[in-house]
Amino acid sequence: MKRRRLLQGLLAAPLVWPLTGLRAAGLRPESGRQVVVVGAGAFGGWTALRLAQAGARVTLIERWTPGHLLSSSGGDTRVIRHMYANPLYVRMAARSLAMYQQADEQWRQRLLHRIGVLFLGQSTGAAFFEAGQAALDAVGIAHHKLSATGVAERWSQLGMEGIEQAVFEPQAGYLEARRACQAVHAAFQAAGGRYIQAQAVPGPLRAQRLGSIRLDDNTAIEADDFVFACGPWLPKLFPEVFGAASDAPLSVTRQDVYYFDTPPGESSHTETALPVWADFGERLWYGIPGTGTRGFKVADDTHGDIIEPESTPRSVRPEHVELARDTLRRRFPALADAPLQGVQLCQYTNSPDGDFIVDQHPEASNLWLVGGGSGHGFKHGPALGELVAESVLEGVPAEPAFALSRSGNPRSGFRVTQVAAPLGDAATRYLTGVRTGRAD
């Protein structure tokens, strides 16, 4: 198989469930293959579903429930958009969006809300906007470049201080995150998958293979292949690969998400009148308009404090609420004094370069490690699930950009993309081509 077969073949595959992308790409049904997937978030859930649809006998294990609030896939909503400087992620987002649209039709859900995404560019983000539009053009994604005046004329709710340019993606929008995880879980079980709610840890590695995992009741489960897609728990489970002293350290950061009430009796700050938005300045603020059941979402993409996913307090931090209010005063002045409806703690599981990880454990060829969502992973769940399924069934990584080594030499560590121009912290991250609002 060619190394980029998935992203060249699967992205063009027919979107018909009985003819999954994997089969359309020429993979034979794996009716006897036993695979254990640990983690039922966006990465693990879609991986388990695509493996089951390909004919594998899949056991999905989750400690709590799909989309639980301690996970990186928990919470109400996530952004789905195409604009990246790296065309690889543009193609993956296009595939995932199409799969979510089909899922809505097939499962009679409404997980995808195509209300558009508006990218607002201050001077700091100019380099990313140039690269991002080039990537959209290369993949053929519809978008419109707008001036600050054009934005103000179309969306008068917005304050335009410091905005120099904008890009609007009319086909993008947001996903209902927790409901999506639950819907994927239901589809997985309907496809014949087995689900166990338990805590799982890997057993000993022998002869370059993992033989079994062990549950918290001491039950051992054997399989041909194992996939750990555990988000912020990966460093704890595999410190030799992802710990602070490893070649590929993962850091887990706290990212607070705020919901503000919209004025009663008016709809100008709801999804009927506003798109999803992202404001590129020295910091990246982004949000989702009110939806009728949820308030106006505001979040800061800047990396927060290093946390532990289970023990970190999830209380409101007044000083951070004020930062969110400052953004509202500047961009949505009518909401400057809006009541705070609620706060959720999101987690970024960050790889050093922001790219995902899909690779075999360095000492076990049948143990697959999937993570490094770096705050922008949720939208890519469907496409990444296909990629992981292909990798597992073929026995080799399907996408070298997501290898642990990144350079092709095992355990050589991550590459770091250098940016010559002094663009500021936010723009430097986005120009690497791997992130534009990672909490989506």
N, C-alpha and C positions, 0 to 999 in steps of 0.2 A: 504493500500500500504506500502511495506517495505520502510524504510527511504532512502535507496540508490537505489531505483528501476530504476531511470533514468540512472545512470551511469553503472548499471549492465545490464539493459534491452535495453535502447535506443542506447547505443554505439554499440550494436550488431544487431540493427534493420536493416532491408533491406533499402537500400538507393533508394527508389522509391517515388517520390513526392506524387502520389495519395494515397500511403500507408505510411503516414508520421510516423516518429518515435513515435509520441504520440499515434496514432492508433495502431501501431504495439505493443506498450506496453500495450494495452488493454483498453485505455481510450475511452469512447463513444463519438461520435460526439456531439458538443455543438452548434447546429444550432441556438438556441435561446439566447445564452449567449452574453451579450453585454460587451465589454471590451474596455477601452480607454488606449492607450499607449502614453506617453509623452516622446519625444526624439527619433530621427530617426538615431542615430549612430549605431555602431556595436551591442550593447546590445539591444537597443530598436527596431531597424529595424528587426533583426532576431526574437525577441520575437513576434512582430506584425505578421510577416510572418508565424511563426509556429502556432500561435493561429488561424489565418485565415485559414490555411490549415487543422486545426483540426475542423473547422466548426463554430468557434465563429464569431460573428459580431464585427469587430474590427475597431476602429477609431484611426489612428496614427496622432499625432500632433507634428509638428516641427516648431520652431520659424523662422528658416531660410530655408535652404535646406539640404537634406541628405548629410553628408560629408563636410559641410561648414568649413571654415578654423578657426573659433573660437571654434570649437568642438574638443574633444579629438580624434575623429575618422577622422578628416580632414587630409589633406596632401596627398602626392603621394603614399607612400609605407609603409608597416609594415612587420616585420619578422614573419614567421610562422615556428615553430620548436617544438620538443617534449621534449627537455632536461630540466627537472626539477628534483629537489630532491624529490618532492612529486608526487607519482604515480597518484593521482587524476588529476593533471593538465596534466600529460602525456596522460592519457586516453581521457581527454577532447580535447587536441590538436589533437589526432589521429582522433577523431570523426569529429572535425571541418575541418581538412584537407580533409578528405574523402568527406564531404559535399561540400566544395569548388570545389573539382574536379568534382563532379556530377553537381554542378551549372554551371561550365564552359561548360560541355557537353550539359546540358539541355537548357541553356540560350544563347549558342553560343557566349560565352565570353572567354577572357583569363585574369582572375583575379588572378589565382595562377601560380606562376613561380617556378618550382621545380628545382632550380639550386644548392641545397644543402646548408647546414649551417656548418661553421667551427668554433668550439670553441677552443680558444687558452688559455692555462692555465699557468699563472705564479705561483710562489710558494704560493702566497696569496690565490689562488683559489683552492688549492689541495683538500680541504675537500669537496667542492661543486662537483668537478669532480668525486670523488669517489661515493658520494651519487647519483649524476645525472646518472652515468652509471648503478648503481644498479637499479634505477627506470626504465630506458630504458629496461634493461634486464627483469625486472619483468613484464612489459607490452608487451614485444616482439617487440620493435622498432629496426629496423636495424640501426647500427652505427659502426663506425670503430675507434679504438684507434690508434693514430699516435704519433710517436716521433717527436721532433723538426727537426731532420734530414729528416724524412719522409715528413714533411710538406714542408720544403725548397726544396726538390727534386721535389715535385709535383707542388708547386706554387712558382716559383723563384721570383715573384714580391714582396714577403713578406720579411720584415726584421724580424729576429727571436730573437732579443735581449730579454733576460729574459724568453723566453718561454721554459717550461719544458715538457709539454705534450699537446696533442690536441685530440679532438673528432670531427669526421665528420659525419653528418647526411645526407646521399645522397638523401633522399626523401623529405627533408624540403626545404625551400626557402623563397619567399616573396610574399605578396599580394599587389595588387593595391587598396589602401584604399578608396580613394574618389569614384572611379569607382565601387568598391564593394558595398558601401552604396547606390549608385544610382541604381545598379542592383537589390539589395534586395528590394528597394523601388518599382521598376517596377514590380517585381514578386509579391510583396504584393498587389499591385493594380490589377494585373491580377488574383489574388486569390479572388478578391471581396472586398478587404479592402478599407476603406474610408480614405482619406488623407486631412488634414487641415493644412495650413500654418498659424500659429498664436502662440502667447505667451499664455501659460496656467499656472494657479495657482490653488492650491487645495482650495476647498470650506471648510466650517466649518465641523468638525467632530461631529457626533451626534450618541449616542447609539452604540459606538464602530464601526461606519461605516462612510465612505465618500460617500455623496450623489451625488456630482457633482463637476466639475471643472469649472472655469470661464476663458474665453478667453479675450484678450485685447480689444475686441469690446463689452465686457460685456455680451456676449452670455454664457449661462450656458449649459453644456453638462452632462447629467446623464448617468449612466452605472451601471452594476452589480459589475464590478471590475475595478480598476485603477492601472496602472503600471507607475511609474515615473523612467525613465532611462535617467537622465539628466546630467550625468557626473559631470563637475565642478560646475553646478548650484544646485546640491542637497543640499549643506550646506546652501545656501541662501533660498531655498524653504522650508527646514525642519531643521531650526536651533535647534529645541528642540531635534532632533535626532542626527544631524551631526555637530552642531556648536562647537566652541572651549570649551564651558562649558559642553558639553554633555558627555555621557558615550562612545560614538563611534565617535569621531571627525574625519572628513575628512579634509585633507590639499590639496590644489591645488598648484602645483609647476610649475615653468617655466623650460622648457627643449628645448634648442636651437638645431636645426638640420641644418647641413651645407651641401651644394652641391658644389663640386669642378669639374671643367672641366677636362676631361681626354685628354691626348695628341692627337692632330688631326692625323687621318690616322692610328692609331694603336688601337688594341682591347684588349691588355693585362690587362687592368683595367676595362673591361666591363663584363657583365654577361656571355658572351661567354667563358671567360677564368678564372673567379674567382667566388667563392661562396659568399653568405652572410657570414659575419664574426663577432665574438665577442671576445674581448680581456680582459681577467679577470686578473686584477692586483689590485693595491690599489684603482683604479677607474675602472669602466667598460666602455670601449669604444666599439661601435659596428657600423656596416655599411652595405651598400648594394652597389655593384659595379655599374658602369655606365650602363645605359640601352638603350642608343641610343637617347632617348628623355629627359632623366634626367641625371644629373651629378653623380659623385661619392659621395654617402651619408655617412656622418660621424656624430656621435652623442655621447654625454656623458650621461651615465645613472645616474650619481650622482645627487641627488635631488638639484634643483635650488631654486631660491627665491620663497617665497609665493606670489601668484598673484591673481588678480581678472580677470575672463575670458573676460570681456568686455572692461575694462578701461586700462589694462596694455599696455604700449607702446610696439610695436613689431619691434623696430628698431634694427639694427645690433650692437653688442657690441664687439669692436675690441679686447679687452683682451680675450674674449672667443673664438673668431676666432683663435687667436694665440695658444690657448690650442689645438684646433682641428688640427692646422698645426703641432704642436709638435707630435701629434699622427701619422700624415701622414709621417713625417720625420723618425719616428722610425719604423713604420710598412709597409709603402708604399713609400719608398724613392724617386721613380720616380715622385711622385706627390707632393713633398715637396714645390715646388713653383707654383703649379697649381692655376690658377685664381679662385677666389670665384664666383661661378655661382649664388648662392642665399642662403637665410636663411629663415627657417620657425620656428615658435614658436609652440612647442608641449606642451601639458599640462598633467601632471600626477594628477589624483584624488586619493590620497593615503589614504588607510585605515592604522591604526596603525601597523597591522601585514602583510599587503600586500595581504591578501586574499580578494576575491570578497564579495559583499553583495547581498544576495537575501533573503528578509524577509518581513514579514508584518510590517506595522507601529505599534508601541507598543500600540496605542490607536484606531486602525481601522483595522479590520481583512480583509477588502476587498481592502486595499490600500497597494500595493507592492512597495518596494523601492529596486532598482537595481543599483549597482554602485561599487565604490571602485576598478575600473580597475587597479589602481596602476601602470599604464604604460605597463602592460603585457596583457591587456584584449582583444585587437582587434582580435587576432588570435582565441580566444575562442568564438566569437560571435555566430556561429551556434550552438555549443553544449550548450552554456549558454541560448540561446533563447529557446531551447527545455526544458531545466531545468526550466526556468521561466514559460513557458507555462504549463508545468505539475503542477508546484506549484499553479498557479492561478486556473486551472481547477479542481484540487483536493482540493484546499483550505488549504493546509499545505505545509510548506517548504520541498522541495525534497532533499536538501543537507544541513545537519547540520553544515558543515564546513563553510558555507556562512551565517549563522545566525547572527543577530546583537549581540546576547549574546555570541556566540562562545562556552560557557561552558554549555549551556542549561538553565541557569537562566535568565529570561528576564531582559534586561538592566543592566547586570552585567559587561559589558565592554569587550573589546577584550583581548584575551590572548596574551602574548608576549613570543615567543619561546626563551629559553635561550641557548646560545652556550658557552660551557666551555672553549674551547681553544681561546687564543687571536689571532684571525685570521685577524684582520683589518676590517675596516668598510664594504668594498665591500663583502668579503668572508662571513662575519657574516650574512649579509642580505641573501646571496644565500643559505647558509646552512639551513636557516629556512625552505627552501623547497617551497618558494612561488614566487621567482623572479629570473630570469636570463635574464636581459636585458629588463626592464619593458616597454621601449618605443616601443616594437614590437606589 
